[in-house]
Amino acid sequence: MRGRFSGLSRHIPLGAVDLYLQLPPDADLKRLDALAREANASLGRSNAKLDETIARVNTTLKKLDEIDGRLDKLAEDGLCPHDAELTR
């Protein structure tokens, strides 16, 4: 029999429990733990990069909105005849 689950949280995803139960009894759990830690660290780095990308996209969108507002103002003031024709 594998280890007991009595001390484990009930919030463990069922997929993790299934994976644990499918491991052969002689599995190198230290290597598996190291692999899981590396995967977790990689996920952390990926999340950090994603956060940076989201922040950059938000900054770019804000700048584009400002430019769009300026172009609208120029069109309203008649300083950009081509855009004024498009808004009619």
SEFIZA-3560 file (N, C-alpha, C; in Angstrom, 3 decimals):
REM SEFIZA-3560
<numar><xx>0.838</xx><yy>-1.182</yy><zz>0.000</zz><atom>N</atom></numar>
<numar><xx>0.000</xx><yy>0.000</yy><zz>0.000</zz><atom>CA</atom></numar>
<numar><xx>0.879</xx><yy>1.240</yy><zz>0.000</zz><atom>C</atom></numar>
<numar><xx>0.464</xx><yy>2.248</yy><zz>-0.743</zz><atom>N</atom></numar>
<numar><xx>1.187</xx><yy>3.517</yy><zz>-0.790</zz><atom>CA</atom></numar>
<numar><xx>0.962</xx><yy>4.264</yy><zz>0.522</zz><atom>C</atom></numar>
<numar><xx>1.425</xx><yy>5.483</yy><zz>0.570</zz><atom>N</atom></numar>
<numar><xx>1.269</xx><yy>6.280</yy><zz>1.778</zz><atom>CA</atom></numar>
<numar><xx>-0.183</xx><yy>6.563</yy><zz>2.106</zz><atom>C</atom></numar>
<numar><xx>-0.396</xx><yy>6.952</yy><zz>3.340</zz><atom>N</atom></numar>
<numar><xx>-1.753</xx><yy>7.311</yy><zz>3.765</zz><atom>CA</atom></numar>
<numar><xx>-2.021</xx><yy>8.761</yy><zz>3.414</zz><atom>C</atom></numar>
<numar><xx>-3.270</xx><yy>9.077</yy><zz>3.138</zz><atom>N</atom></numar>
<numar><xx>-3.656</xx><yy>10.436</yy><zz>2.776</zz><atom>CA</atom></numar>
<numar><xx>-4.253</xx><yy>11.195</yy><zz>3.956</zz><atom>C</atom></numar>
<numar><xx>-4.256</xx><yy>10.604</yy><zz>5.140</zz><atom>N</atom></numar>
<numar><xx>-4.944</xx><yy>11.231</yy><zz>6.273</zz><atom>CA</atom></numar>
<numar><xx>-4.366</xx><yy>12.597</yy><zz>6.635</zz><atom>C</atom></numar>
<numar><xx>-3.085</xx><yy>12.813</yy><zz>6.415</zz><atom>N</atom></numar>
<numar><xx>-2.475</xx><yy>14.083</yy><zz>6.779</zz><atom>CA</atom></numar>
<numar><xx>-2.501</xx><yy>15.113</yy><zz>5.666</zz><atom>C</atom></numar>
<numar><xx>-3.007</xx><yy>14.749</yy><zz>4.510</zz><atom>N</atom></numar>
<numar><xx>-2.991</xx><yy>15.660</yy><zz>3.374</zz><atom>CA</atom></numar>
<numar><xx>-4.241</xx><yy>16.518</yy><zz>3.334</zz><atom>C</atom></numar>
<numar><xx>-4.093</xx><yy>17.674</yy><zz>2.780</zz><atom>N</atom></numar>
<numar><xx>-5.225</xx><yy>18.582</yy><zz>2.617</zz><atom>CA</atom></numar>
<numar><xx>-6.248</xx><yy>17.988</yy><zz>1.662</zz><atom>C</atom></numar>
<numar><xx>-7.499</xx><yy>18.300</yy><zz>1.889</zz><atom>N</atom></numar>
<numar><xx>-8.556</xx><yy>17.824</yy><zz>0.996</zz><atom>CA</atom></numar>
<numar><xx>-8.598</xx><yy>18.642</yy><zz>-0.292</zz><atom>C</atom></numar>
<numar><xx>-7.770</xx><yy>19.651</yy><zz>-0.388</zz><atom>N</atom></numar>
<numar><xx>-7.775</xx><yy>20.520</yy><zz>-1.557</zz><atom>CA</atom></numar>
<numar><xx>-6.783</xx><yy>20.079</yy><zz>-2.630</zz><atom>C</atom></numar>
<numar><xx>-6.148</xx><yy>18.944</yy><zz>-2.442</zz><atom>N</atom></numar>
<numar><xx>-5.217</xx><yy>18.442</yy><zz>-3.449</zz><atom>CA</atom></numar>
<numar><xx>-6.018</xx><yy>18.090</yy><zz>-4.698</zz><atom>C</atom></numar>
<numar><xx>-5.601</xx><yy>18.593</yy><zz>-5.856</zz><atom>N</atom></numar>
<numar><xx>-6.324</xx><yy>18.247</yy><zz>-7.080</zz><atom>CA</atom></numar>
<numar><xx>-6.324</xx><yy>16.739</yy><zz>-7.304</zz><atom>C</atom></numar>
<numar><xx>-7.436</xx><yy>16.228</yy><zz>-7.784</zz><atom>N</atom></numar>
<numar><xx>-7.543</xx><yy>14.790</yy><zz>-7.995</zz><atom>CA</atom></numar>
<numar><xx>-6.507</xx><yy>14.286</yy><zz>-8.981</zz><atom>C</atom></numar>
<numar><xx>-6.124</xx><yy>15.096</yy><zz>-9.943</zz><atom>N</atom></numar>
<numar><xx>-5.101</xx><yy>14.684</yy><zz>-10.901</zz><atom>CA</atom></numar>
<numar><xx>-3.785</xx><yy>14.380</yy><zz>-10.211</zz><atom>C</atom></numar>
<numar><xx>-3.428</xx><yy>15.157</yy><zz>-9.196</zz><atom>N</atom></numar>
<numar><xx>-2.188</xx><yy>14.918</yy><zz>-8.457</zz><atom>CA</atom></numar>
<numar><xx>-2.270</xx><yy>13.614</yy><zz>-7.684</zz><atom>C</atom></numar>
<numar><xx>-3.423</xx><yy>13.339</yy><zz>-7.095</zz><atom>N</atom></numar>
<numar><xx>-3.610</xx><yy>12.085</yy><zz>-6.359</zz><atom>CA</atom></numar>
<numar><xx>-3.540</xx><yy>10.912</yy><zz>-7.330</zz><atom>C</atom></numar>
<numar><xx>-4.190</xx><yy>11.034</yy><zz>-8.476</zz><atom>N</atom></numar>
<numar><xx>-4.135</xx><yy>9.968</yy><zz>-9.482</zz><atom>CA</atom></numar>
<numar><xx>-2.704</xx><yy>9.713</yy><zz>-9.929</zz><atom>C</atom></numar>
<numar><xx>-1.948</xx><yy>10.793</yy><zz>-10.169</zz><atom>N</atom></numar>
<numar><xx>-0.552</xx><yy>10.641</yy><zz>-10.570</zz><atom>CA</atom></numar>
<numar><xx>0.233</xx><yy>9.908</yy><zz>-9.492</zz><atom>C</atom></numar>
<numar><xx>0.044</xx><yy>10.294</yy><zz>-8.248</zz><atom>N</atom></numar>
<numar><xx>0.742</xx><yy>9.655</yy><zz>-7.135</zz><atom>CA</atom></numar>
<numar><xx>0.427</xx><yy>8.166</yy><zz>-7.085</zz><atom>C</atom></numar>
<numar><xx>-0.826</xx><yy>7.825</yy><zz>-7.252</zz><atom>N</atom></numar>
<numar><xx>-1.225</xx><yy>6.421</yy><zz>-7.172</zz><atom>CA</atom></numar>
<numar><xx>-0.708</xx><yy>5.604</yy><zz>-8.356</zz><atom>C</atom></numar>
<numar><xx>-0.431</xx><yy>6.259</yy><zz>-9.475</zz><atom>N</atom></numar>
<numar><xx>0.060</xx><yy>5.546</yy><zz>-10.649</zz><atom>CA</atom></numar>
<numar><xx>1.572</xx><yy>5.354</yy><zz>-10.636</zz><atom>C</atom></numar>
<numar><xx>2.264</xx><yy>6.008</yy><zz>-9.726</zz><atom>N</atom></numar>
<numar><xx>3.715</xx><yy>5.856</yy><zz>-9.664</zz><atom>CA</atom></numar>
<numar><xx>4.075</xx><yy>4.449</yy><zz>-9.217</zz><atom>C</atom></numar>
<numar><xx>5.100</xx><yy>3.878</yy><zz>-9.821</zz><atom>N</atom></numar>
<numar><xx>5.536</xx><yy>2.560</yy><zz>-9.353</zz><atom>CA</atom></numar>
<numar><xx>6.113</xx><yy>2.684</yy><zz>-7.944</zz><atom>C</atom></numar>
<numar><xx>6.040</xx><yy>1.621</yy><zz>-7.167</zz><atom>N</atom></numar>
<numar><xx>6.533</xx><yy>1.682</yy><zz>-5.783</zz><atom>CA</atom></numar>
<numar><xx>8.008</xx><yy>2.063</yy><zz>-5.675</zz><atom>C</atom></numar>
<numar><xx>8.794</xx><yy>1.750</yy><zz>-6.687</zz><atom>N</atom></numar>
<numar><xx>10.227</xx><yy>2.053</yy><zz>-6.623</zz><atom>CA</atom></numar>
<numar><xx>10.575</xx><yy>3.379</yy><zz>-7.319</zz><atom>C</atom></numar>
<numar><xx>9.593</xx><yy>4.236</yy><zz>-7.521</zz><atom>N</atom></numar>
<numar><xx>9.831</xx><yy>5.521</yy><zz>-8.194</zz><atom>CA</atom></numar>
<numar><xx>10.790</xx><yy>6.372</yy><zz>-7.370</zz><atom>C</atom></numar>
<numar><xx>11.648</xx><yy>7.099</yy><zz>-8.068</zz><atom>N</atom></numar>
<numar><xx>12.602</xx><yy>7.988</yy><zz>-7.407</zz><atom>CA</atom></numar>
<numar><xx>11.870</xx><yy>9.282</yy><zz>-7.053</zz><atom>C</atom></numar>
<numar><xx>11.321</xx><yy>9.319</yy><zz>-5.856</zz><atom>N</atom></numar>
<numar><xx>10.502</xx><yy>10.458</yy><zz>-5.440</zz><atom>CA</atom></numar>
<numar><xx>11.322</xx><yy>11.738</yy><zz>-5.287</zz><atom>C</atom></numar>
<numar><xx>12.610</xx><yy>11.596</yy><zz>-4.972</zz><atom>N</atom></numar>
<numar><xx>13.454</xx><yy>12.793</yy><zz>-4.863</zz><atom>CA</atom></numar>
<numar><xx>13.625</xx><yy>13.452</yy><zz>-6.234</zz><atom>C</atom></numar>
<numar><xx>13.811</xx><yy>12.631</yy><zz>-7.260</zz><atom>N</atom></numar>
<numar><xx>13.930</xx><yy>13.185</yy><zz>-8.617</zz><atom>CA</atom></numar>
<numar><xx>12.609</xx><yy>13.805</yy><zz>-9.052</zz><atom>C</atom></numar>
<numar><xx>11.519</xx><yy>13.128</yy><zz>-8.729</zz><atom>N</atom></numar>
<numar><xx>10.204</xx><yy>13.655</yy><zz>-9.082</zz><atom>CA</atom></numar>
<numar><xx>9.949</xx><yy>14.979</yy><zz>-8.357</zz><atom>C</atom></numar>
<numar><xx>10.356</xx><yy>15.057</yy><zz>-7.104</zz><atom>N</atom></numar>
<numar><xx>10.206</xx><yy>16.296</yy><zz>-6.339</zz><atom>CA</atom></numar>
<numar><xx>11.043</xx><yy>17.414</yy><zz>-6.961</zz><atom>C</atom></numar>
<numar><xx>12.279</xx><yy>17.087</yy><zz>-7.352</zz><atom>N</atom></numar>
<numar><xx>13.144</xx><yy>18.086</yy><zz>-7.986</zz><atom>CA</atom></numar>
<numar><xx>12.532</xx><yy>18.562</yy><zz>-9.301</zz><atom>C</atom></numar>
<numar><xx>11.981</xx><yy>17.630</yy><zz>-10.066</zz><atom>N</atom></numar>
<numar><xx>11.333</xx><yy>17.986</yy><zz>-11.325</zz><atom>CA</atom></numar>
<numar><xx>10.132</xx><yy>18.900</yy><zz>-11.073</zz><atom>C</atom></numar>
<numar><xx>9.341</xx><yy>18.575</yy><zz>-10.063</zz><atom>N</atom></numar>
<numar><xx>8.171</xx><yy>19.393</yy><zz>-9.731</zz><atom>CA</atom></numar>
<numar><xx>8.598</xx><yy>20.791</yy><zz>-9.292</zz><atom>C</atom></numar>
<numar><xx>9.671</xx><yy>20.878</yy><zz>-8.523</zz><atom>N</atom></numar>
<numar><xx>10.161</xx><yy>22.190</yy><zz>-8.081</zz><atom>CA</atom></numar>
<numar><xx>10.654</xx><yy>23.025</yy><zz>-9.265</zz><atom>C</atom></numar>
<numar><xx>11.360</xx><yy>22.383</yy><zz>-10.194</zz><atom>N</atom></numar>
<numar><xx>11.823</xx><yy>23.092</yy><zz>-11.389</zz><atom>CA</atom></numar>
<numar><xx>10.646</xx><yy>23.554</yy><zz>-12.243</zz><atom>C</atom></numar>
<numar><xx>9.648</xx><yy>22.690</yy><zz>-12.385</zz><atom>N</atom></numar>
<numar><xx>8.456</xx><yy>23.061</yy><zz>-13.155</zz><atom>CA</atom></numar>
<numar><xx>7.750</xx><yy>24.242</yy><zz>-12.495</zz><atom>C</atom></numar>
<numar><xx>7.680</xx><yy>24.231</yy><zz>-11.180</zz><atom>N</atom></numar>
<numar><xx>7.044</xx><yy>25.327</yy><zz>-10.449</zz><atom>CA</atom></numar>
<numar><xx>7.833</xx><yy>26.629</yy><zz>-10.621</zz><atom>C</atom></numar>
<numar><xx>9.159</xx><yy>26.532</yy><zz>-10.565</zz><atom>N</atom></numar>
<numar><xx>9.990</xx><yy>27.723</yy><zz>-10.760</zz><atom>CA</atom></numar>
<numar><xx>9.821</xx><yy>28.263</yy><zz>-12.178</zz><atom>C</atom></numar>
<numar><xx>9.765</xx><yy>27.359</yy><zz>-13.148</zz><atom>N</atom></numar>
<numar><xx>9.560</xx><yy>27.764</yy><zz>-14.536</zz><atom>CA</atom></numar>
<numar><xx>8.209</xx><yy>28.455</yy><zz>-14.699</zz><atom>C</atom></numar>
<numar><xx>7.197</xx><yy>27.917</yy><zz>-14.049</zz><atom>N</atom></numar>
<numar><xx>5.870</xx><yy>28.530</yy><zz>-14.094</zz><atom>CA</atom></numar>
<numar><xx>5.916</xx><yy>29.938</yy><zz>-13.500</zz><atom>C</atom></numar>
<numar><xx>6.643</xx><yy>30.087</yy><zz>-12.419</zz><atom>N</atom></numar>
<numar><xx>6.786</xx><yy>31.410</yy><zz>-11.803</zz><atom>CA</atom></numar>
<numar><xx>7.440</xx><yy>32.406</yy><zz>-12.748</zz><atom>C</atom></numar>
<numar><xx>8.493</xx><yy>31.959</yy><zz>-13.451</zz><atom>N</atom></numar>
<numar><xx>9.158</xx><yy>32.841</yy><zz>-14.416</zz><atom>CA</atom></numar>
<numar><xx>8.223</xx><yy>33.183</yy><zz>-15.570</zz><atom>C</atom></numar>
<numar><xx>7.480</xx><yy>32.188</yy><zz>-16.036</zz><atom>N</atom></numar>
<numar><xx>6.530</xx><yy>32.433</yy><zz>-17.133</zz><atom>CA</atom></numar>
<numar><xx>5.454</xx><yy>33.422</yy><zz>-16.707</zz><atom>C</atom></numar>
<numar><xx>4.956</xx><yy>33.275</yy><zz>-15.495</zz><atom>N</atom></numar>
<numar><xx>3.937</xx><yy>34.205</yy><zz>-14.985</zz><atom>CA</atom></numar>
<numar><xx>4.492</xx><yy>35.618</yy><zz>-14.874</zz><atom>C</atom></numar>
<numar><xx>5.747</xx><yy>35.738</yy><zz>-14.444</zz><atom>N</atom></numar>
<numar><xx>6.366</xx><yy>37.061</yy><zz>-14.333</zz><atom>CA</atom></numar>
<numar><xx>6.487</xx><yy>37.707</yy><zz>-15.710</zz><atom>C</atom></numar>
<numar><xx>6.904</xx><yy>36.920</yy><zz>-16.705</zz><atom>N</atom></numar>
<numar><xx>7.004</xx><yy>37.443</yy><zz>-18.075</zz><atom>CA</atom></numar>
<numar><xx>5.631</xx><yy>37.851</yy><zz>-18.598</zz><atom>C</atom></numar>
<numar><xx>4.626</xx><yy>37.045</yy><zz>-18.303</zz><atom>N</atom></numar>
<numar><xx>3.265</xx><yy>37.365</yy><zz>-18.733</zz><atom>CA</atom></numar>
<numar><xx>2.790</xx><yy>38.665</yy><zz>-18.087</zz><atom>C</atom></numar>
<numar><xx>3.084</xx><yy>38.843</yy><zz>-16.807</zz><atom>N</atom></numar>
<numar><xx>2.720</xx><yy>40.090</yy><zz>-16.120</zz><atom>CA</atom></numar>
<numar><xx>3.403</xx><yy>41.292</yy><zz>-16.774</zz><atom>C</atom></numar>
<numar><xx>4.689</xx><yy>41.134</yy><zz>-17.133</zz><atom>N</atom></numar>
<numar><xx>5.411</xx><yy>42.218</yy><zz>-17.805</zz><atom>CA</atom></numar>
<numar><xx>4.769</xx><yy>42.536</yy><zz>-19.156</zz><atom>C</atom></numar>
<numar><xx>4.410</xx><yy>41.495</yy><zz>-19.884</zz><atom>N</atom></numar>
<numar><xx>3.798</xx><yy>41.682</yy><zz>-21.201</zz><atom>CA</atom></numar>
<numar><xx>2.450</xx><yy>42.376</yy><zz>-21.084</zz><atom>C</atom></numar>
<numar><xx>1.654</xx><yy>41.973</yy><zz>-20.112</zz><atom>N</atom></numar>
<numar><xx>0.344</xx><yy>42.599</yy><zz>-19.901</zz><atom>CA</atom></numar>
<numar><xx>0.513</xx><yy>44.079</yy><zz>-19.565</zz><atom>C</atom></numar>
<numar><xx>1.477</xx><yy>44.392</yy><zz>-18.715</zz><atom>N</atom></numar>
<numar><xx>1.725</xx><yy>45.791</yy><zz>-18.357</zz><atom>CA</atom></numar>
<numar><xx>2.144</xx><yy>46.592</yy><zz>-19.591</zz><atom>C</atom></numar>
<numar><xx>2.987</xx><yy>45.998</yy><zz>-20.415</zz><atom>N</atom></numar>
<numar><xx>3.439</xx><yy>46.687</yy><zz>-21.634</zz><atom>CA</atom></numar>
<numar><xx>2.275</xx><yy>46.901</yy><zz>-22.604</zz><atom>C</atom></numar>
<numar><xx>1.430</xx><yy>45.901</yy><zz>-22.769</zz><atom>N</atom></numar>
<numar><xx>0.262</xx><yy>46.031</yy><zz>-23.643</zz><atom>CA</atom></numar>
<numar><xx>-0.661</xx><yy>47.132</yy><zz>-23.121</zz><atom>C</atom></numar>
<numar><xx>-0.878</xx><yy>47.167</yy><zz>-21.812</zz><atom>N</atom></numar>
<numar><xx>-1.733</xx><yy>48.210</yy><zz>-21.233</zz><atom>CA</atom></numar>
<numar><xx>-1.159</xx><yy>49.603</yy><zz>-21.476</zz><atom>C</atom></numar>
<numar><xx>0.159</xx><yy>49.743</yy><zz>-21.341</zz><atom>N</atom></numar>
<numar><xx>0.810</xx><yy>51.024</yy><zz>-21.612</zz><atom>CA</atom></numar>
<numar><xx>0.639</xx><yy>51.417</yy><zz>-23.076</zz><atom>C</atom></numar>
<numar><xx>0.830</xx><yy>50.452</yy><zz>-23.961</zz><atom>N</atom></numar>
<numar><xx>0.679</xx><yy>50.712</yy><zz>-25.396</zz><atom>CA</atom></numar>
<numar><xx>-0.752</xx><yy>51.106</yy><zz>-25.732</zz><atom>C</atom></numar>
<numar><xx>-1.719</xx><yy>50.416</yy><zz>-25.155</zz><atom>N</atom></numar>
<numar><xx>-3.124</xx><yy>50.756</yy><zz>-25.400</zz><atom>CA</atom></numar>
<numar><xx>-3.450</xx><yy>52.165</yy><zz>-24.918</zz><atom>C</atom></numar>
<numar><xx>-2.903</xx><yy>52.533</yy><zz>-23.771</zz><atom>N</atom></numar>
<numar><xx>-3.140</xx><yy>53.879</yy><zz>-23.247</zz><atom>CA</atom></numar>
<numar><xx>-2.572</xx><yy>54.929</yy><zz>-24.201</zz><atom>C</atom></numar>
<numar><xx>-1.365</xx><yy>54.677</yy><zz>-24.708</zz><atom>N</atom></numar>
<numar><xx>-0.759</xx><yy>55.620</yy><zz>-25.650</zz><atom>CA</atom></numar>
<numar><xx>-1.567</xx><yy>55.700</yy><zz>-26.939</zz><atom>C</atom></numar>
<numar><xx>-2.033</xx><yy>54.560</yy><zz>-27.428</zz><atom>N</atom></numar>
<numar><xx>-2.846</xx><yy>54.557</yy><zz>-28.648</zz><atom>CA</atom></numar>
<numar><xx>-4.157</xx><yy>55.309</yy><zz>-28.446</zz><atom>C</atom></numar>
<numar><xx>-4.760</xx><yy>55.155</yy><zz>-27.271</zz><atom>N</atom></numar>
<numar><xx>-5.987</xx><yy>55.906</yy><zz>-26.970</zz><atom>CA</atom></numar>
<numar><xx>-5.721</xx><yy>57.411</yy><zz>-26.971</zz><atom>C</atom></numar>
<numar><xx>-4.576</xx><yy>57.818</yy><zz>-26.409</zz><atom>N</atom></numar>
<numar><xx>-4.223</xx><yy>59.238</yy><zz>-26.399</zz><atom>CA</atom></numar>
<numar><xx>-4.026</xx><yy>59.758</yy><zz>-27.822</zz><atom>C</atom></numar>
<numar><xx>-3.333</xx><yy>58.981</yy><zz>-28.646</zz><atom>N</atom></numar>
<numar><xx>-3.114</xx><yy>59.380</yy><zz>-30.041</zz><atom>CA</atom></numar>
<numar><xx>-4.441</xx><yy>59.458</yy><zz>-30.784</zz><atom>C</atom></numar>
<numar><xx>-5.312</xx><yy>58.485</yy><zz>-30.556</zz><atom>N</atom></numar>
<numar><xx>-6.625</xx><yy>58.479</yy><zz>-31.200</zz><atom>CA</atom></numar>
<numar><xx>-7.418</xx><yy>59.726</yy><zz>-30.813</zz><atom>C</atom></numar>
<numar><xx>-7.345</xx><yy>60.100</yy><zz>-29.536</zz><atom>N</atom></numar>
<numar><xx>-8.032</xx><yy>61.307</yy><zz>-29.080</zz><atom>CA</atom></numar>
<numar><xx>-7.485</xx><yy>62.558</yy><zz>-29.748</zz><atom>C</atom></numar>
<numar><xx>-6.169</xx><yy>62.619</yy><zz>-29.902</zz><atom>N</atom></numar>
<numar><xx>-5.555</xx><yy>63.771</yy><zz>-30.571</zz><atom>CA</atom></numar>
<numar><xx>-5.981</xx><yy>63.842</yy><zz>-32.035</zz><atom>C</atom></numar>
<numar><xx>-6.004</xx><yy>62.688</yy><zz>-32.695</zz><atom>N</atom></numar>
<numar><xx>-6.433</xx><yy>62.666</yy><zz>-34.099</zz><atom>CA</atom></numar>
<numar><xx>-7.891</xx><yy>63.092</yy><zz>-34.236</zz><atom>C</atom></numar>
<numar><xx>-8.733</xx><yy>62.632</yy><zz>-33.310</zz><atom>N</atom></numar>
<numar><xx>-10.140</xx><yy>63.055</yy><zz>-33.333</zz><atom>CA</atom></numar>
<numar><xx>-10.248</xx><yy>64.570</yy><zz>-33.171</zz><atom>C</atom></numar>
<numar><xx>-9.452</xx><yy>65.126</yy><zz>-32.268</zz><atom>N</atom></numar>
<numar><xx>-9.464</xx><yy>66.574</yy><zz>-32.030</zz><atom>CA</atom></numar>
<numar><xx>-9.010</xx><yy>67.323</yy><zz>-33.277</zz><atom>C</atom></numar>
<numar><xx>-7.960</xx><yy>66.821</yy><zz>-33.933</zz><atom>N</atom></numar>
<numar><xx>-7.496</xx><yy>67.454</yy><zz>-35.167</zz><atom>CA</atom></numar>
<numar><xx>-8.573</xx><yy>67.404</yy><zz>-36.242</zz><atom>C</atom></numar>
<numar><xx>-9.262</xx><yy>66.292</yy><zz>-36.346</zz><atom>N</atom></numar>
<numar><xx>-10.330</xx><yy>66.153</yy><zz>-37.342</zz><atom>CA</atom></numar>
<numar><xx>-11.477</xx><yy>67.115</yy><zz>-37.032</zz><atom>C</atom></numar>
<numar><xx>-11.831</xx><yy>67.249</yy><zz>-35.755</zz><atom>N</atom></numar>
<numar><xx>-12.907</xx><yy>68.168</yy><zz>-35.358</zz><atom>CA</atom></numar>
<numar><xx>-12.532</xx><yy>69.616</yy><zz>-35.648</zz><atom>C</atom></numar>
<numar><xx>-11.260</xx><yy>69.934</yy><zz>-35.472</zz><atom>N</atom></numar>
<numar><xx>-10.790</xx><yy>71.304</yy><zz>-35.700</zz><atom>CA</atom></numar>
<numar><xx>-10.537</xx><yy>71.584</yy><zz>-37.177</zz><atom>C</atom></numar>
<numar><xx>-10.716</xx><yy>70.579</yy><zz>-38.018</zz><atom>N</atom></numar>
<numar><xx>-10.509</xx><yy>70.759</yy><zz>-39.455</zz><atom>CA</atom></numar>
<numar><xx>-9.060</xx><yy>70.774</yy><zz>-39.862</zz><atom>C</atom></numar>
<numar><xx>-8.180</xx><yy>70.356</yy><zz>-38.991</zz><atom>N</atom></numar>
<numar><xx>-6.752</xx><yy>70.365</yy><zz>-39.301</zz><atom>CA</atom></numar>
<numar><xx>-6.291</xx><yy>69.082</yy><zz>-39.986</zz><atom>C</atom></numar>
<numar><xx>-7.182</xx><yy>68.148</yy><zz>-40.077</zz><atom>N</atom></numar>
<numar><xx>-6.856</xx><yy>66.869</yy><zz>-40.702</zz><atom>CA</atom></numar>
<numar><xx>-8.002</xx><yy>66.528</yy><zz>-41.655</zz><atom>C</atom></numar>
<numar><xx>-8.020</xx><yy>67.137</yy><zz>-42.854</zz><atom>N</atom></numar>
<numar><xx>-9.172</xx><yy>67.003</yy><zz>-43.753</zz><atom>CA</atom></numar>
<numar><xx>-9.498</xx><yy>65.563</yy><zz>-44.123</zz><atom>C</atom></numar>
<numar><xx>-8.499</xx><yy>64.750</yy><zz>-44.283</zz><atom>N</atom></numar>
<numar><xx>-8.755</xx><yy>63.358</yy><zz>-44.666</zz><atom>CA</atom></numar>
<numar><xx>-9.581</xx><yy>62.646</yy><zz>-43.596</zz><atom>C</atom></numar>
<numar><xx>-9.209</xx><yy>62.803</yy><zz>-42.324</zz><atom>N</atom></numar>
<numar><xx>-9.963</xx><yy>62.172</yy><zz>-41.237</zz><atom>CA</atom></numar>
<numar><xx>-11.353</xx><yy>62.772</yy><zz>-41.105</zz><atom>C</atom></numar>
<numar><xx>-11.481</xx><yy>64.068</yy><zz>-41.376</zz><atom>N</atom></numar>
<numar><xx>-12.794</xx><yy>64.704</yy><zz>-41.282</zz><atom>CA</atom></numar>
<numar><xx>-13.753</xx><yy>64.093</yy><zz>-42.293</zz><atom>C</atom></numar>
<numar><xx>-13.255</xx><yy>63.775</yy><zz>-43.477</zz><atom>N</atom></numar>
<numar><xx>-14.097</xx><yy>63.131</yy><zz>-44.488</zz><atom>CA</atom></numar>
<numar><xx>-14.528</xx><yy>61.743</yy><zz>-44.036</zz><atom>C</atom></numar>
<numar><xx>-13.648</xx><yy>61.041</yy><zz>-43.352</zz><atom>N</atom></numar>
<numar><xx>-13.964</xx><yy>59.689</yy><zz>-42.895</zz><atom>CA</atom></numar>
<numar><xx>-15.006</xx><yy>59.684</yy><zz>-41.789</zz><atom>C</atom></numar>
<numar><xx>-15.067</xx><yy>60.733</yy><zz>-40.987</zz><atom>N</atom></numar>
<numar><xx>-15.996</xx><yy>60.757</yy><zz>-39.858</zz><atom>CA</atom></numar>
<numar><xx>-17.379</xx><yy>61.245</yy><zz>-40.249</zz><atom>C</atom></numar>
<numar><xx>-17.568</xx><yy>61.692</yy><zz>-41.485</zz><atom>N</atom></numar>
<numar><xx>-18.883</xx><yy>62.183</yy><zz>-41.935</zz><atom>CA</atom></numar>
<numar><xx>-19.823</xx><yy>61.058</yy><zz>-42.224</zz><atom>C</atom></numar>
//
